[in-house]
Each structure stands twice: as structure tokens, then as C-alpha cells.
Amino acid sequence: MLEKISKDDWQYFVPFLACFICFLATDFLGIIDKTSIAYWSGRLFYEPYRIITSHFFHGDFNHLLANISGIIVARYFLKSLNLQSDYFFLAFIVLIMPLQAFIFWCVDILVYRNPMSLAIGFSGVLFGIDAFILMTTIYGKKRFLFIGCDLKKDPRLFKSISVLTGIGIIWSFLPGISLLGHMSGFLAGFLLFWL
């Protein structure tokens, strides 16, 4: 059952609005070239703004819709775990974006030695949120850094988030989708859970 809109739902609207405005700027108005803001492993060190901007731009409308629905699903699971913080979601996003980009960059440059890797989209962040929620359903979480979140463990939600995460991982193997971007986000979510 869906819950009513609550006073802290503004924090879910912020990334939705940022993604939507960026989509309008690139796909409808054409005022921003996606390659100038995308994650590009060879340029990330010299153009660090890409750490943030790459998450808000999407390849097409279907990509945007998939990530917006991921934000809605994340809200549902966090509310189901009894989230009590007014700004947890935004704080989590602010922390996971650079961590996910750093992990992605390390694998790209240090393992694959690929300075030409390009990626855009919010899904790496959503995979990080999935990993965090997955761990929370098992262990619960009283505090996240200095934020009291008081998330309860819930074995029945574990089954649901496991199925959705599994579907997302399978989806990651499709052509044109960045498996490394998704898995680096997933790893970043696990790391942030243990903070």
C-alpha cells in the first residue's frame, strides 16, 4: 500500500527535478552536449565536475523513466524501513556520487586501463541505494554518519529488494548499459552502509 505524501518527500523530488531539467537541456533544447558532462574516465581527474554532472544526464527518455521509477522505489523501501530523517536521502546521494565515480574510475584506469570509458545516468546511485537497503533489511541501521535514521531490519522486505536488485543486475548485462557503473554503485552502497 502506498503511503501519503510526507513532509520529507521533498528530498526525493530534488534528484527527480535535477534529472528532468538536465534531460530538457540536452534532449529538447540541445543547449548542453552530453559528452561535455558525462563520466569520462580519462578526463575525470582534470574535470572533476563530471563526478556530479554525469549522474543527472540520461541517454534517452526510457533511461530517464527507468531512473525516476528507481527513485520512487527507493522512497517506498526507505519509508517501509521506517526512515525518520528529513534529509537522509539527499545526504546519501551527495556521499555516494563521488564514491561511485571513484570506484568506477579506479577500475577503469587501474584495472582495465581504459581512459575512454563514457557513462551517464542515475542508476549507479540507485544501485548504491539498493545495496544500502539490502544490508539494512538484514541488520537494521540506527545512524548514518551523524544522521539518526533509525531504519529497522525487515526480513520480508529483504525478499522484495533482493528480487528487484537481481532483476537490475540481469538488466545490467544488456547492450548499451554500464555493468561497471551499476556494480561500482552497488559496492559504494555496501561501503556506505558500514560507515
N, CA, C and O of each residue as an XYZ file, in Angstrom:
780
protein
N       0.841     -1.184      0.000
C       0.000      0.000      0.000
C       0.885      1.246      0.000
O       1.867      1.321      0.738
N       0.534      2.198     -0.816
C       1.308      3.430     -0.896
C       0.987      4.347      0.273
O      -0.158      4.455      0.711
N       2.011      4.992      0.757
C       1.826      5.935      1.850
C       1.472      7.303      1.306
O       1.661      7.590      0.124
N       0.956      8.137      2.188
C       0.654      9.520      1.811
C       1.953     10.295      1.630
O       3.016      9.882      2.094
N       1.840     11.410      0.956
C       2.994     12.293      0.812
C       3.325     12.857      2.187
O       2.441     13.327      2.904
N       4.596     12.808      2.547
C       5.000     13.295      3.863
C       5.886     14.528      3.715
O       6.294     14.895      2.613
N       6.171     15.152      4.843
C       6.925     16.408      4.837
C       8.363     16.244      4.346
O       8.976     17.225      3.926
N       8.909     15.043      4.387
C      10.288     14.851      3.937
C      10.397     14.340      2.499
O      11.492     13.991      2.057
N       9.300     14.289      1.771
C       9.340     13.812      0.385
C      10.016     14.794     -0.563
O      10.316     14.433     -1.701
N      10.261     16.011     -0.129
C      10.959     16.981     -0.967
C      12.337     16.452     -1.370
O      12.818     16.748     -2.464
N      12.971     15.674     -0.494
C      14.321     15.192     -0.777
C      14.355     14.193     -1.934
O      15.403     14.013     -2.555
N      13.246     13.550     -2.233
C      13.171     12.644     -3.384
C      12.869     13.428     -4.659
O      13.232     13.014     -5.760
N      12.205     14.553     -4.491
C      11.848     15.384     -5.638
C      13.068     16.117     -6.206
O      13.114     16.401     -7.403
N      14.042     16.421     -5.365
C      15.228     17.168     -5.806
C      16.001     16.420     -6.900
O      16.252     17.008     -7.952
N      16.394     15.143     -6.702
C      17.106     14.465     -7.798
C      16.226     14.238     -9.023
O      16.711     14.279    -10.153
N      14.922     13.997     -8.801
C      13.999     13.858     -9.930
C      13.999     15.133    -10.763
O      14.116     15.078    -11.987
N      13.868     16.271    -10.108
C      13.824     17.553    -10.807
C      15.148     17.838    -11.521
O      15.153     18.316    -12.655
N      16.265     17.545    -10.857
C      17.577     17.760    -11.484
C      17.727     16.903    -12.739
O      18.203     17.385    -13.767
N      17.326     15.640    -12.660
C      17.407     14.747    -13.832
C      16.502     15.244    -14.952
O      16.887     15.223    -16.121
N      15.306     15.688    -14.598
C      14.348     16.136    -15.609
C      14.822     17.421    -16.295
O      14.732     17.539    -17.517
N      15.321     18.375    -15.520
C      15.821     19.632    -16.093
C      17.021     19.360    -17.005
O      17.125     19.940    -18.086
N      17.914     18.491    -16.576
C      19.074     18.149    -17.412
C      18.642     17.449    -18.691
O      19.237     17.665    -19.747
N      17.607     16.608    -18.607
C      17.091     15.941    -19.807
C      16.525     16.966    -20.785
O      16.750     16.876    -21.991
N      15.788     17.941    -20.254
C      15.262     19.002    -21.114
C      16.394     19.790    -21.771
O      16.318     20.126    -22.952
N      17.445     20.082    -20.999
C      18.561     20.877    -21.523
C      19.328     20.150    -22.624
O      19.836     20.786    -23.547
N      19.417     18.823    -22.534
C      20.188     18.085    -23.542
C      19.333     17.606    -24.706
O      19.719     17.772    -25.863
N      18.190     17.018    -24.420
C      17.421     16.359    -25.478
C      16.398     17.258    -26.163
O      16.136     17.085    -27.353
N      15.815     18.211    -25.445
C      14.814     19.074    -26.067
C      15.399     20.397    -26.545
O      15.158     20.817    -27.677
N      16.157     21.043    -25.691
C      16.707     22.348    -26.047
C      18.059     22.243    -26.749
O      18.433     23.134    -27.512
N      18.782     21.173    -26.499
C      20.079     20.967    -27.137
C      21.146     21.967    -26.733
O      22.074     22.223    -27.501
N      21.030     22.541    -25.532
C      21.998     23.561    -25.113
C      23.226     22.964    -24.418
O      24.218     23.658    -24.198
N      23.153     21.682    -24.076
C      24.290     21.024    -23.431
C      24.598     19.741    -24.201
O      23.702     18.953    -24.503
N      25.862     19.549    -24.509
C      26.318     18.324    -25.158
C      26.622     17.289    -24.071
O      27.377     17.573    -23.141
N      26.043     16.102    -24.179
C      26.199     15.084    -23.139
C      27.651     14.665    -22.925
O      28.037     14.335    -21.804
N      28.450     14.674    -23.973
C      29.851     14.277    -23.790
C      30.651     15.303    -22.991
O      31.721     14.982    -22.474
N      30.152     16.518    -22.884
C      30.873     17.539    -22.109
C      30.621     17.425    -20.611
O      31.314     18.062    -19.818
N      29.635     16.621    -20.214
C      29.318     16.481    -18.790
C      29.315     15.027    -18.331
O      29.183     14.766    -17.136
N      29.456     14.083    -19.246
C      29.403     12.661    -18.910
C      30.630     12.228    -18.118
O      31.672     12.884    -18.139
N      30.478     11.100    -17.417
C      31.638     10.455    -16.804
C      32.544     10.012    -17.949
O      32.118      9.256    -18.822
N      33.763     10.472    -17.947
C      34.747     10.103    -18.962
C      36.023      9.810    -18.191
O      36.672     10.730    -17.694
N      36.385      8.552    -18.089
C      37.464      8.137    -17.190
C      38.775      8.883    -17.426
O      39.477      9.203    -16.467
N      39.114      9.163    -18.668
C      40.364      9.853    -18.960
C      40.363     11.325    -18.595
O      41.427     11.925    -18.443
N      39.190     11.912    -18.453
C      39.103     13.350    -18.146
C      38.642     13.638    -16.716
O      38.642     14.794    -16.292
N      38.258     12.628    -15.987
C      37.675     12.826    -14.661
C      38.628     13.536    -13.706
O      38.203     14.370    -12.906
N      39.901     13.209    -13.788
C      40.885     13.818    -12.897
C      41.044     15.305    -13.174
O      41.254     16.087    -12.247
N      40.945     15.708    -14.446
C      41.145     17.108    -14.836
C      39.843     17.906    -14.867
O      39.864     19.136    -14.814
N      38.730     17.217    -14.951
C      37.415     17.863    -14.985
C      36.524     17.212    -13.924
O      35.613     16.455    -14.259
N      36.784     17.504    -12.649
C      36.089     16.798    -11.569
C      34.585     17.076    -11.483
O      33.867     16.338    -10.808
N      34.096     18.124    -12.154
C      32.652     18.379    -12.146
C      31.880     17.195    -12.725
O      30.699     17.014    -12.425
N      32.543     16.390    -13.552
C      31.895     15.225    -14.156
C      31.467     14.199    -13.104
O      30.576     13.387    -13.356
N      32.094     14.233    -11.936
C      31.731     13.318    -10.848
C      30.265     13.501    -10.485
O      29.580     12.524    -10.183
N      29.776     14.725    -10.509
C      28.386     15.023    -10.161
C      27.500     15.093    -11.398
O      26.433     14.480    -11.428
N      27.924     15.827    -12.413
C      27.042     16.076    -13.562
C      26.645     14.807    -14.297
O      25.528     14.714    -14.808
N      27.534     13.837    -14.360
C      27.237     12.620    -15.126
C      26.026     11.867    -14.594
O      25.374     11.141    -15.344
N      25.719     12.027    -13.326
C      24.601     11.296    -12.730
C      23.234     11.866    -13.116
O      22.236     11.147    -13.067
N      23.173     13.121    -13.492
C      21.878     13.748    -13.750
C      21.475     13.764    -15.220
O      20.367     14.188    -15.548
N      22.343     13.315    -16.098
C      22.038     13.294    -17.531
C      21.771     11.869    -17.980
O      22.381     10.926    -17.477
N      20.851     11.717    -18.936
C      20.415     10.391    -19.367
C      20.462     10.262    -20.883
O      20.377     11.250    -21.611
N      20.599      9.023    -21.339
C      20.731      8.758    -22.761
C      19.484      9.052    -23.568
O      19.565      9.615    -24.659
N      18.330      8.674    -23.040
C      17.064      8.920    -23.731
C      15.940      8.933    -22.697
O      16.181      8.798    -21.498
N      14.714      9.097    -23.179
C      13.568      9.213    -22.273
C      13.336      7.924    -21.483
O      12.967      7.982    -20.311
N      13.548      6.764    -22.105
C      13.387      5.489    -21.392
C      14.392      5.366    -20.253
O      14.056      4.877    -19.174
N      15.609      5.804    -20.488
C      16.640      5.798    -19.459
C      16.217      6.695    -18.290
O      16.348      6.318    -17.126
N      15.713      7.875    -18.615
C      15.234      8.806    -17.591
C      14.090      8.193    -16.786
O      14.096      8.257    -15.557
N      13.108      7.597    -17.471
C      11.968      6.982    -16.779
C      12.401      5.837    -15.869
O      11.888      5.697    -14.759
N      13.338      5.022    -16.334
C      13.823      3.912    -15.512
C      14.453      4.429    -14.225
O      14.233      3.860    -13.156
N      15.229      5.494    -14.315
C      15.879      6.023    -13.122
C      14.914      6.780    -12.218
O      15.058      6.742    -10.996
N      13.942      7.461    -12.793
C      12.936      8.139    -11.969
C      12.106      7.108    -11.207
O      11.798      7.304    -10.032
N      11.747      6.018    -11.870
C      10.995      4.979    -11.162
C      11.864      4.346    -10.080
O      11.345      3.903     -9.055
N      13.181      4.295    -10.291
C      14.079      3.809     -9.248
C      14.070      4.697     -8.016
O      14.172      4.201     -6.893
N      13.949      6.004     -8.212
C      13.849      6.932     -7.079
C      12.559      6.664     -6.303
O      12.557      6.685     -5.073
N      11.472      6.415     -7.015
C      10.184      6.128     -6.372
C      10.263      4.831     -5.577
O       9.766      4.758     -4.453
N      10.884      3.808     -6.154
C      11.038      2.522     -5.463
C      11.920      2.690     -4.225
O      11.621      2.125     -3.173
N      12.997      3.456     -4.341
C      13.872      3.704     -3.188
C      13.101      4.397     -2.070
O      13.272      4.057     -0.899
N      12.259      5.359     -2.417
C      11.436      6.038     -1.419
C      10.531      5.039     -0.715
O      10.418      5.056      0.511
N       9.884      4.167     -1.486
C       8.979      3.172     -0.901
C       9.727      2.295      0.104
O       9.241      2.081      1.215
N      10.892      1.791     -0.270
C      11.631      0.904      0.628
C      12.139      1.647      1.856
O      12.076      1.113      2.963
N      12.638      2.863      1.686
C      13.111      3.617      2.845
C      11.960      3.939      3.795
O      12.132      3.877      5.013
N      10.793      4.280      3.258
C       9.626      4.532      4.113
C       9.180      3.245      4.802
O       8.782      3.270      5.966
N       9.245      2.119      4.085
C       8.857      0.836      4.672
C       9.801      0.423      5.795
O       9.405     -0.307      6.704
N      11.043      0.884      5.735
C      12.007      0.605      6.799
C      11.921      1.624      7.929
O      12.749      1.629      8.839
N      10.906      2.488      7.860
C      10.614      3.459      8.914
C      11.658      4.576      9.004
O      12.074      4.953     10.100
N      12.075      5.097      7.865
C      13.031      6.207      7.834
C      12.432      7.420      8.536
O      11.297      7.810      8.262
N      13.206      8.012      9.446
C      12.727      9.153     10.223
C      13.473     10.453      9.927
O      13.219     11.463     10.583
N      14.374     10.451      8.971
C      15.197     11.630      8.703
C      14.608     12.478      7.585
O      14.061     11.957      6.613
N      14.729     13.804      7.740
C      14.219     14.727      6.728
C      15.188     14.929      5.568
O      14.800     15.490      4.543
N      16.436     14.489      5.704
C      17.404     14.744      4.645
C      18.361     13.573      4.412
O      19.408     13.756      3.790
N      18.028     12.393      4.890
C      18.883     11.217      4.717
C      19.140     10.906      3.244
O      20.284     10.679      2.850
N      18.086     10.896      2.430
C      18.208     10.518      1.020
C      19.176     11.448      0.291
O      20.042     10.985     -0.450
N      19.032     12.746      0.498
C      19.936     13.698     -0.158
C      21.366     13.565      0.350
O      22.312     13.630     -0.435
N      21.529     13.378      1.652
C      22.876     13.205      2.206
C      23.524     11.952      1.628
O      24.714     11.950      1.310
N      22.745     10.900      1.497
C      23.257      9.656      0.933
C      23.692      9.860     -0.518
O      24.753      9.386     -0.926
N      22.877     10.560     -1.287
C      23.202     10.817     -2.696
C      24.482     11.641     -2.817
O      25.337     11.352     -3.654
N      24.607     12.665     -1.979
C      25.796     13.523     -2.018
C      27.059     12.711     -1.703
O      28.124     12.987     -2.256
N      26.947     11.726     -0.829
C      28.107     10.904     -0.485
C      28.382      9.808     -1.512
O      29.538      9.506     -1.806
N      27.330      9.219     -2.052
C      27.545      8.074     -2.945
C      28.017      8.496     -4.331
O      28.730      7.737     -4.988
N      27.641      9.677     -4.790
C      28.058     10.100     -6.136
C      29.578     10.102     -6.303
O      30.076      9.456     -7.225
N      30.330     10.796     -5.459
C      31.783     10.769     -5.647
C      32.399      9.399     -5.362
O      33.371      9.012     -6.011
N      31.843      8.663     -4.398
C      32.385      7.341     -4.087
C      32.178      6.385     -5.260
O      33.089      5.641     -5.624
N      30.998      6.403     -5.843
C      30.715      5.546     -7.000
C      31.597      5.928     -8.181
O      32.133      5.053     -8.861
N      31.753      7.218     -8.433
C      32.607      7.674     -9.538
C      34.066      7.289     -9.295
O      34.777      6.930    -10.234
N      34.513      7.361     -8.047
C      35.894      6.993     -7.723
C      36.138      5.503     -7.945
O      37.156      5.118     -8.520
N      35.208      4.668     -7.491
C      35.346      3.223     -7.698
C      35.332      2.905     -9.191
O      36.147      2.118     -9.674
N      34.410      3.517     -9.910
C      34.303      3.342    -11.362
C      35.628      3.738    -12.025
O      36.148      3.010    -12.871
N      36.166      4.895    -11.633
C      37.413      5.394    -12.207
C      38.576      4.453    -11.895
O      39.386      4.160    -12.774
N      38.665      3.978    -10.655
C      39.758      3.070    -10.274
C      39.749      1.808    -11.130
O      40.794      1.376    -11.615
N      38.582      1.225    -11.313
C      38.502      0.009    -12.129
C      38.821      0.331    -13.585
O      39.563     -0.402    -14.238
N      38.263      1.423    -14.090
C      38.523      1.821    -15.482
C      40.002      2.060    -15.756
O      40.550      1.532    -16.724
N      40.639      2.842    -14.920
C      42.017      3.258    -15.168
C      43.028      2.228    -14.674
O      43.955      1.871    -15.402
N      42.858      1.750    -13.447
C      43.870      0.881    -12.853
C      43.748     -0.580    -13.286
O      44.758     -1.276    -13.390
N      42.533     -1.051    -13.537
C      42.348     -2.453    -13.919
C      42.264     -2.600    -15.436
O      43.053     -3.327    -16.039
N      41.303     -1.907    -16.050
C      41.095     -2.047    -17.496
C      41.993     -1.142    -18.335
O      42.145     -1.357    -19.537
N      42.586     -0.136    -17.706
C      43.417      0.848    -18.414
C      42.669      1.428    -19.618
O      43.179      1.476    -20.738
N      41.446      1.863    -19.337
C      40.566      2.385    -20.386
C      40.248      3.854    -20.117
O      39.320      4.140    -19.360
N      40.980      4.787    -20.704
C      40.709      6.206    -20.469
C      39.551      6.751    -21.300
O      39.238      7.938    -21.205
N      38.914      5.918    -22.106
C      37.848      6.387    -22.995
C      36.456      5.931    -22.559
O      35.512      6.031    -23.342
N      36.307      5.441    -21.352
C      35.016      4.968    -20.868
C      34.076      6.149    -20.636
O      34.431      7.106    -19.949
N      32.888      6.077    -21.206
C      31.858      7.109    -21.040
C      30.645      6.504    -20.353
O      30.279      5.363    -20.634
N      30.018      7.255    -19.456
C      28.797      6.789    -18.795
C      27.982      7.989    -18.324
O      28.535      9.022    -17.945
N      26.663      7.838    -18.355
C      25.750      8.840    -17.799
C      24.604      8.108    -17.121
O      24.344      6.941    -17.416
N      23.927      8.786    -16.224
C      22.730      8.245    -15.600
C      22.816      8.131    -14.094
O      23.897      8.129    -13.504
N      21.647      8.036    -13.492
C      21.481      8.000    -12.045
C      21.474      6.570    -11.509
O      21.416      6.370    -10.296
N      21.533      5.577    -12.392
C      21.335      4.197    -11.960
C      22.455      3.674    -11.071
O      22.196      2.822    -10.221
N      23.686      4.146    -11.231
C      24.746      3.732    -10.319
C      24.432      4.147     -8.891
O      24.677      3.393     -7.949
N      23.892      5.346     -8.735
C      23.465      5.827     -7.416
C      22.330      4.953     -6.890
O      22.313      4.594     -5.712
N      21.387      4.611     -7.760
C      20.257      3.775     -7.344
C      20.709      2.377     -6.934
O      20.150      1.800     -6.002
N      21.705      1.828     -7.611
C      22.250      0.534     -7.198
C      22.918      0.654     -5.834
O      22.857     -0.282     -5.037
N      23.551      1.782     -5.552
C      24.123      2.011     -4.234
C      23.054      2.075     -3.159
O      23.231      1.538     -2.065
N      21.951      2.728     -3.469
C      20.832      2.787     -2.530
C      20.259      1.389     -2.329
O      19.911      1.015     -1.209
N      20.160      0.610     -3.414
C      19.696     -0.782     -3.306
C      20.580     -1.582     -2.356
O      20.078     -2.298     -1.490
N      21.898     -1.461     -2.519
C      22.822     -2.196     -1.651
C      22.645     -1.774     -0.199
O      22.646     -2.614      0.700
N      22.492     -0.477      0.029
C      22.295      0.035      1.385
C      20.998     -0.517      1.978
O      20.979     -0.959      3.127
N      19.922     -0.491      1.202
C      18.638     -1.004      1.681
C      18.723     -2.507      1.920
O      18.183     -3.005      2.908
N      19.390     -3.231      1.036
C      19.559     -4.674      1.179
C      20.242     -5.000      2.504
O      19.785     -5.879      3.235
N      21.320     -4.309      2.814
C      22.028     -4.534      4.080
C      21.182     -4.103      5.273
O      21.227     -4.734      6.328
N      20.416     -3.038      5.109
C      19.565     -2.559      6.199
C      18.469     -3.560      6.521
O      18.134     -3.744      7.692
N      17.897     -4.216      5.507
C      16.844     -5.206      5.773
C      17.390     -6.381      6.572
O      16.633     -7.063      7.263
N      18.686     -6.624      6.488
C      19.301     -7.726      7.237
C      19.713     -7.278      8.636
O      19.422     -7.967      9.614
N      20.386     -6.136      8.743
C      20.994     -5.714     10.006
C      20.306     -4.549     10.702
O      20.493     -4.368     11.905
N      19.527     -3.764      9.997
C      18.999     -2.530     10.566
C      20.106     -1.477     10.608
O      21.279     -1.789     10.400
N      19.728     -0.239     10.877
C      20.732      0.842     10.905
C      20.194      1.975     11.767
O      19.186      2.595     11.427
N      20.864      2.245     12.883
C      20.427      3.313     13.789
C      20.877      4.689     13.305
O      20.103      5.646     13.309
N      22.157      4.772     12.884
C      22.721      6.059     12.481
C      23.484      5.895     11.177
O      24.091      4.859     10.906
N      23.431      6.951     10.382
C      24.240      7.024      9.174
C      25.077      8.273      9.303
O      24.566      9.387      9.189
N      26.380      8.091      9.544
C      27.280      9.184      9.883
C      26.715      9.906     11.097
O      26.642      9.319     12.177
N      26.315     11.159     10.947
C      25.769     11.898     12.081
C      24.260     12.028     12.004
O      23.652     12.755     12.790
N      23.662     11.331     11.068
C      22.219     11.424     10.863
C      21.548     10.243     11.546
O      21.863      9.091     11.249
N      20.640     10.520     12.444
C      19.858      9.450     13.045
C      18.778      9.008     12.076
O      17.855      9.769     11.783
N      18.883      7.784     11.576
C      17.898      7.336     10.580
C      16.985      6.252     11.137
O      15.868      6.089     10.645
N      17.423      5.508     12.146
C      16.624      4.501     12.833
C      15.869      3.589     11.859
O      14.651      3.439     11.955
N      16.601      2.989     10.929
C      15.996      2.067      9.968
C      15.910      0.677     10.590
O      16.898      0.165     11.115
N      14.751      0.082     10.531
C      14.506     -1.228     11.139
C      14.850     -2.344     10.159
O      14.640     -2.207      8.954
N      15.381     -3.451     10.683
C      15.586     -4.598      9.801
C      14.234     -5.239      9.524
O      13.337     -5.216     10.367
N      14.100     -5.809      8.340
C      12.808     -6.350      7.921
C      13.028     -7.491      6.925
O      13.266     -7.241      5.744
N      12.952     -8.740      7.394
C      13.211     -9.886      6.510
C      12.253     -9.987      5.316
O      12.657    -10.474      4.260
N      11.011     -9.548      5.451
C      10.086     -9.655      4.310
C      10.444     -8.647      3.217
O      10.246     -8.931      2.035
N      10.967     -7.477      3.588
C      11.441     -6.523      2.586
C      12.730     -7.003      1.926
O      13.029     -6.636      0.789
N      13.492     -7.828      2.650
C      14.717     -8.387      2.081
C      14.411     -9.177      0.813
O      15.136     -9.077     -0.177
N      13.348     -9.954      0.844
C      12.973    -10.744     -0.337
C      12.641     -9.833     -1.513
O      13.083    -10.076     -2.636
N      11.872     -8.795     -1.259
C      11.468     -7.879     -2.335
C      12.656     -7.139     -2.930
O      12.799     -7.075     -4.151
N      13.504     -6.584     -2.081
C      14.649     -5.815     -2.591
C      15.651     -6.739     -3.270
O      16.329     -6.330     -4.213
N      15.753     -7.990     -2.798
C      16.645     -8.956     -3.450
C      16.190     -9.255     -4.871
O      17.006     -9.313     -5.790
N      14.885     -9.443     -5.050
C      14.347     -9.721     -6.386
C      14.578     -8.523     -7.306
O      15.044     -8.688     -8.434
N      14.256     -7.318     -6.830
C      14.448     -6.120     -7.654
C      15.922     -5.886     -7.990
O      16.254     -5.502     -9.112
N      16.792     -6.115     -7.026
C      18.226     -5.950     -7.276
C      18.714     -6.991     -8.280
O      19.503     -6.677     -9.171
N      18.248     -8.221     -8.137
C      18.612     -9.273     -9.090
C      18.171     -8.943    -10.504
O      18.926     -9.139    -11.456
N      16.950     -8.441    -10.643
C      16.459     -8.028    -11.967
C      17.329     -6.901    -12.518
O      17.670     -6.891    -13.701
N      17.683     -5.956    -11.654
C      18.546     -4.849    -12.081
C      19.918     -5.318    -12.532
O      20.468     -4.798    -13.503
N      20.472     -6.296    -11.835
C      21.788     -6.821    -12.219
C      21.699     -7.543    -13.560
O      22.573     -7.379    -14.411
N      20.650     -8.340    -13.752
C      20.452     -9.008    -15.048
C      20.297     -7.962    -16.150
O      20.866     -8.105    -17.232
N      19.528     -6.914    -15.874
C      19.317     -5.818    -16.828
C      20.650     -5.165    -17.209
O      20.818     -4.692    -18.334
N      21.585     -5.144    -16.272
C      22.890     -4.512    -16.500
C      23.709     -5.197    -17.583
O      24.635     -4.596    -18.128
N      23.385     -6.433    -17.900
C      24.132     -7.168    -18.921
C      23.648     -6.871    -20.338
O      24.244     -7.344    -21.305
N      22.576     -6.095    -20.470
C      22.081     -5.750    -21.802
C      23.053     -4.795    -22.498
O      23.771     -4.049    -21.833
N      23.078     -4.816    -23.825
C      23.983     -3.915    -24.553
C      23.646     -2.444    -24.292
O      22.478     -2.073    -24.180
N      24.675     -1.624    -24.197
C      24.491     -0.189    -24.002
C      24.279      0.220    -22.559
O      24.073      1.399    -22.269
N      24.327     -0.746    -21.648
C      24.142     -0.455    -20.225
C      25.465     -0.733    -19.520
O      26.117     -1.743    -19.785
N      25.850      0.158    -18.633
C      27.151      0.058    -17.976
C      27.084     -0.860    -16.757
O      26.664     -0.445    -15.676
N      27.499     -2.102    -16.943
C      27.572     -3.039    -15.826
C      28.540     -2.515    -14.771
O      28.258     -2.594    -13.575
N      29.666     -1.988    -15.202
C      30.652     -1.462    -14.265
C      30.098     -0.273    -13.482
O      30.370     -0.141    -12.289
N      29.332      0.585    -14.134
C      28.716      1.711    -13.440
C      27.741      1.250    -12.370
O      27.708      1.801    -11.270
N      26.946      0.236    -12.696
C      25.981     -0.293    -11.734
C      26.687     -0.995    -10.572
O      26.332     -0.792     -9.411
N      27.685     -1.817    -10.888
C      28.369     -2.570     -9.833
C      29.228     -1.665     -8.951
O      29.375     -1.929     -7.757
N      29.794     -0.606     -9.519
C      30.555      0.329     -8.685
C      29.612      1.069     -7.737
O      29.983      1.357     -6.599
N      28.403      1.377     -8.191
C      27.407      1.966     -7.309
C      26.987      1.004     -6.214
O      26.820      1.399     -5.059
N      26.815     -0.261     -6.579
C      26.429     -1.294     -5.613
C      27.501     -1.436     -4.531
O      27.185     -1.503     -3.343
N      28.766     -1.482     -4.945
C      29.869     -1.565     -3.989
C      29.929     -0.317     -3.111
O      30.182     -0.417     -1.910
N      29.702      0.845     -3.694
C      29.698      2.091     -2.917
C      28.594      2.064     -1.861
O      28.796      2.540     -0.744
N      27.429      1.509     -2.205
C      26.336      1.386     -1.239
C      26.698      0.486     -0.072
O      26.377      0.795      1.075
N      27.372     -0.638     -0.359
C      27.840     -1.522      0.714
C      28.831     -0.793      1.613
O      28.751     -0.891      2.838
N      29.760     -0.065      1.012
C      30.755      0.663      1.803
C      30.102      1.729      2.680
O      30.472      1.888      3.844
N      29.137      2.453      2.131
C      28.464      3.491      2.924
C      27.623      2.891      4.047
O      27.431      3.529      5.082
N      27.125      1.681      3.855
C      26.354      1.043      4.930
C      27.223      0.848      6.164
O      26.741      1.004      7.286
N      28.473      0.517      5.979
C      29.340      0.210      7.111
C      29.938      1.451      7.758
O      30.701      1.324      8.716
N      29.619      2.648      7.271
C      30.089      3.879      7.931
C      29.297      4.146      9.190
O      29.548      5.136      9.878
